[in-house]
Amino acid sequence: MPVALFLNDPEATIELGQILAKTLAKTPHPPALLLQGDLGSGKTTLVRGLVESLPGSDMAEVSSPSFNIFNLYPTVPVVAHFDLYRLEGMPPDDALFEYMDEPKTLTVVEWIQFLDKKHWPEEAIFLEWTPSDTGRSLMMHAMGKTTQGIIETLMRQLDQFILKAAELK
């Protein structure tokens, strides 16, 4: 079951990234983070909050990897940050599949909608940004049994962001 989240501003997006970092850093085999949203929706801001919260981040400069396709950050765990925006309609680099299969690497993929779903990993957290008049709305989907447990752990830390069913109507 997806979790509806609302982020008031970029600071809240960074905070969500920090919360994800704390939980995923404790996970022996972190699931991939698959990000889908329009330009300016907050995908790279979320990654910045995540990476800057991990050990080793002092050696990482987070930026959108649109032009070089991916950035590798020397954090613990290592973060492989892919941006598929320029690859619409083209196959991704083999490095994407290598990092998604690497159990000790946290793989983050922006513009995941440009990758055929048959290539998506079985275990992943799928964050789908949706249009909102104010702030940023997103749906968090758990893909896989292990990831479902991670989402349940995260929900205890995400109370301030979770939209109640009544607020969705």
C-alpha positions as CSV (number, residue, x, y, z in Angstrom):
1,M,0.0,0.0,0.0
2,P,1.5,3.4,-1.0
3,V,2.1,6.1,1.6
4,A,1.1,9.6,0.7
5,L,3.6,12.3,1.8
6,F,3.5,16.1,1.6
7,L,6.6,18.2,1.8
8,N,6.0,21.9,2.5
9,D,9.3,23.2,1.1
10,P,12.8,22.2,0.0
11,E,14.0,21.9,3.6
12,A,11.3,19.3,4.3
13,T,12.6,17.4,1.1
14,I,16.1,17.5,2.5
15,E,14.8,16.2,5.9
16,L,13.0,13.3,4.1
17,G,16.4,12.5,2.5
18,Q,18.0,12.6,5.9
19,I,15.4,10.2,7.3
20,L,15.9,7.8,4.4
21,A,19.7,7.9,4.9
22,K,19.5,7.0,8.6
23,T,17.2,4.0,7.9
24,L,19.0,2.8,4.7
25,A,22.5,3.1,6.2
26,K,21.4,0.5,8.8
27,T,20.2,-1.9,6.1
28,P,22.7,-4.5,5.1
29,H,21.4,-4.6,1.4
30,P,19.7,-1.2,0.9
31,P,17.0,-1.2,-1.8
32,A,17.3,1.1,-4.8
33,L,15.5,4.4,-4.6
34,L,13.5,5.0,-7.8
35,L,12.5,8.6,-8.3
36,Q,9.8,9.9,-10.7
37,G,8.7,13.5,-11.0
38,D,8.7,16.6,-13.2
39,L,11.6,19.0,-13.5
40,G,12.0,20.9,-10.3
41,S,9.9,18.5,-8.2
42,G,12.7,17.9,-5.7
43,K,14.4,14.7,-6.8
44,T,17.9,16.0,-6.6
45,T,17.1,17.9,-3.4
46,L,16.1,14.6,-1.8
47,V,19.3,13.0,-3.0
48,R,21.3,15.9,-1.5
49,G,19.7,15.4,1.9
50,L,20.3,11.7,1.7
51,V,24.0,11.8,0.6
52,E,24.9,14.7,3.0
53,S,23.6,12.6,5.9
54,L,25.9,9.6,5.3
55,P,29.4,9.1,6.6
56,G,31.9,10.2,3.9
57,S,29.7,12.9,2.6
58,D,32.4,15.5,3.2
59,M,34.1,14.1,0.1
60,A,30.8,14.2,-1.9
61,E,29.4,17.1,-3.9
62,V,25.8,16.3,-4.9
63,S,24.6,17.5,-8.2
64,S,22.2,16.3,-10.9
65,P,24.1,13.8,-13.0
66,S,22.1,14.8,-16.1
67,F,25.2,15.4,-18.3
68,N,27.4,12.5,-17.2
69,I,24.5,10.1,-16.5
70,F,25.7,9.1,-13.0
71,N,27.7,10.2,-10.0
72,L,29.3,7.9,-7.5
73,Y,29.5,9.3,-4.0
74,P,32.2,8.0,-1.5
75,T,29.8,7.6,1.3
76,V,28.9,4.6,3.6
77,P,27.1,3.0,1.9
78,V,28.4,4.1,-1.4
79,V,25.6,6.0,-3.4
80,A,25.4,5.5,-7.1
81,H,23.2,8.4,-8.4
82,F,21.8,8.0,-11.9
83,D,19.8,10.5,-14.0
84,L,18.0,9.0,-17.0
85,Y,16.5,12.3,-18.3
86,R,18.8,12.4,-21.3
87,L,18.3,8.7,-22.1
88,E,14.6,8.8,-22.9
89,G,14.0,6.2,-25.6
90,M,17.6,4.8,-25.3
91,P,19.0,1.9,-23.3
92,P,20.9,2.9,-20.1
93,D,24.6,2.3,-19.5
94,D,25.4,-1.1,-18.2
95,A,26.8,0.6,-15.1
96,L,23.2,1.1,-13.9
97,F,22.5,-2.6,-13.9
98,E,25.8,-3.4,-12.2
99,Y,25.2,-1.0,-9.4
100,M,21.5,-2.0,-8.9
101,D,22.9,-5.6,-8.5
102,E,25.6,-4.5,-6.0
103,P,24.2,-5.3,-2.6
104,K,26.3,-2.9,-0.6
105,T,25.6,0.1,-2.9
106,L,22.6,2.4,-2.5
107,T,21.5,3.0,-6.1
108,V,19.3,6.1,-6.7
109,V,17.7,6.6,-10.1
110,E,16.1,9.8,-11.2
111,W,13.6,9.8,-14.1
112,I,13.0,6.1,-13.6
113,Q,10.0,6.3,-15.9
114,F,12.6,6.3,-18.8
115,L,13.7,2.8,-17.9
116,D,11.4,-0.1,-19.0
117,K,9.8,-1.6,-15.9
118,K,11.1,-5.0,-16.8
119,H,14.5,-3.7,-15.8
120,W,13.4,-2.2,-12.4
121,P,14.8,-4.1,-9.4
122,E,12.5,-6.3,-7.4
123,E,13.4,-4.6,-4.1
124,A,13.1,-0.8,-4.3
125,I,11.5,2.3,-2.8
126,F,9.6,4.1,-5.6
127,L,9.0,7.8,-4.9
128,E,6.5,9.3,-7.3
129,W,6.1,13.1,-7.2
130,T,2.6,14.4,-8.1
131,P,1.5,17.9,-9.0
132,S,0.6,20.1,-6.0
133,D,-0.6,23.7,-5.7
134,T,1.8,24.2,-2.8
135,G,4.8,22.3,-1.6
136,R,5.6,18.8,-2.9
137,S,3.3,15.8,-2.9
138,L,4.6,12.3,-3.4
139,M,3.6,8.7,-3.1
140,M,6.1,6.2,-1.5
141,H,5.7,2.7,-2.8
142,A,7.4,-0.4,-1.4
143,M,8.5,-2.9,-4.0
144,G,9.4,-6.3,-2.5
145,K,8.9,-7.9,0.9
146,T,12.2,-6.6,2.4
147,T,11.3,-3.1,1.3
148,Q,7.9,-3.3,2.8
149,G,9.5,-3.8,6.2
150,I,11.8,-0.8,5.6
151,I,8.7,1.4,4.8
152,E,7.0,0.2,8.0
153,T,10.2,1.3,9.9
154,L,10.2,4.6,8.0
155,M,6.6,5.4,8.8
156,R,7.3,5.8,12.4
157,Q,9.8,8.6,11.5
158,L,7.6,10.2,8.8
159,D,4.5,11.1,10.8
160,Q,5.0,14.8,10.1
161,F,4.9,14.2,6.3
162,I,2.2,11.5,6.0
163,L,-1.1,12.7,4.6
164,K,-4.1,11.2,6.3
165,A,-6.8,9.6,4.1
166,A,-9.2,12.5,4.8
167,E,-6.6,15.0,3.5
168,L,-6.3,13.2,0.2
169,K,-9.9,13.8,-0.7
